[in-house]
């Protein structure tokens, strides 16, 4: 079955970096557009970054220039490199296979001052 497993979250100081990973299985990964979403407590889930099957990327304005989404199709994996982290980046981050509307369980990122 379709499975997405995120990892790489944790506690980091403001200005620091984290790299999130999402391991995919159960579908033809290379054909799927993939997204990273996040949800902070009390907020709606928001789209952070997307990457098409061909590698084209888009970003939310709030993370543009700080976050980088990438994928390695041979490893069925998508990544989110997060630099210059801010307090407002604190959230649970979710991997999403767009056309399947499949979600991972999330990984928590906490940014401290």
C-alpha positions as CSV (number, residue, x, y, z in Angstrom):
1,X,0.0,0.0,0.0
2,X,1.0,3.6,-0.3
3,X,3.3,4.7,2.5
4,X,5.1,8.0,3.2
5,X,7.4,8.1,6.2
6,X,8.9,11.4,7.3
7,X,12.0,11.9,9.4
8,X,14.6,14.5,10.3
9,X,12.5,16.8,12.5
10,X,13.8,18.0,15.9
11,X,14.6,21.0,18.0
12,X,16.8,23.6,16.6
13,X,17.8,27.2,17.5
14,X,16.6,30.1,15.3
15,X,19.0,30.5,12.4
16,X,19.8,26.8,12.3
17,X,19.1,24.2,9.7
18,X,17.3,20.9,9.4
19,X,16.9,18.4,6.6
20,X,13.6,16.5,6.4
21,X,13.3,13.3,4.5
22,X,10.3,11.4,3.2
23,X,10.6,7.8,2.1
24,X,7.9,6.7,-0.3
25,X,6.7,3.2,-1.1
26,X,3.7,1.5,-2.7
27,X,3.5,3.6,-5.9
28,X,5.6,4.7,-8.9
29,X,7.4,7.6,-7.1
30,X,9.0,9.1,-10.2
31,X,5.6,9.9,-11.7
32,X,4.3,11.7,-8.7
33,X,4.4,15.4,-7.9
34,X,5.4,15.7,-4.2
35,X,4.6,18.3,-1.6
36,X,5.7,19.3,1.8
37,X,3.0,20.9,4.0
38,X,3.2,22.1,7.6
39,X,0.7,22.7,10.3
40,X,1.4,24.8,13.4
41,X,-0.8,24.4,16.5
42,X,-4.1,26.2,15.9
43,X,-3.4,26.8,12.3
44,X,-4.6,25.3,9.0
45,X,-2.2,23.0,7.1
46,X,-0.3,25.1,4.6
47,X,1.7,24.2,1.5
48,X,5.4,24.9,2.0
49,X,7.0,23.5,-1.2
50,X,6.3,21.3,-4.2
51,X,8.3,19.5,-6.7
52,X,7.0,18.0,-9.9
53,X,7.9,14.7,-11.4
54,X,10.2,16.5,-13.7
55,X,11.9,18.4,-10.8
56,X,10.2,21.8,-11.1
57,X,9.9,23.5,-7.7
58,X,7.6,26.0,-6.1
59,X,7.7,27.6,-2.7
60,X,5.5,29.5,-0.3
61,X,6.6,33.1,0.0
62,X,7.3,32.6,3.7
63,X,10.1,30.1,3.0
64,X,11.4,31.2,-0.4
65,X,15.2,31.6,-0.3
66,X,15.5,29.6,2.9
67,X,14.0,26.1,2.1
68,X,14.9,23.8,-0.8
69,X,12.8,20.8,-1.9
70,X,14.5,18.1,-3.9
71,X,13.9,14.5,-4.8
72,X,15.9,11.4,-5.7
73,X,13.7,9.1,-7.7
74,X,16.1,6.2,-7.5
75,X,15.7,6.3,-3.8
76,X,12.0,7.0,-3.7
77,X,12.7,10.0,-1.5
78,X,11.9,13.6,-1.3
79,X,13.7,16.1,0.9
80,X,13.3,19.5,2.4
81,X,16.4,21.4,3.3
82,X,15.5,24.2,5.8
83,X,18.0,26.9,6.5
84,X,17.8,30.1,8.5
85,X,15.0,28.7,10.5
86,X,12.7,31.1,12.3
87,X,10.4,30.7,15.3
88,X,7.4,30.8,13.0
89,X,8.7,27.7,11.2
90,X,7.7,25.6,14.2
91,X,5.2,23.1,13.0
92,X,4.5,19.5,12.1
93,X,5.8,18.9,8.6
94,X,4.0,16.4,6.3
95,X,5.0,14.8,3.0
96,X,2.2,14.5,0.4
97,X,1.9,12.6,-2.8
98,X,-0.3,14.9,-4.7
99,X,-2.4,12.9,-7.2
100,X,-2.8,10.1,-4.7
101,X,-3.7,12.5,-1.9
102,X,-1.6,10.4,0.4
103,X,0.0,11.8,3.6
104,X,2.7,10.7,5.9
105,X,2.4,10.8,9.7
106,X,4.4,14.0,10.0
107,X,7.6,15.0,11.7
108,X,7.8,17.8,14.3
109,X,10.1,20.8,13.9
110,X,10.6,23.1,16.8
111,X,12.6,26.3,16.5
112,X,13.7,28.0,19.7
113,X,15.1,31.4,20.4
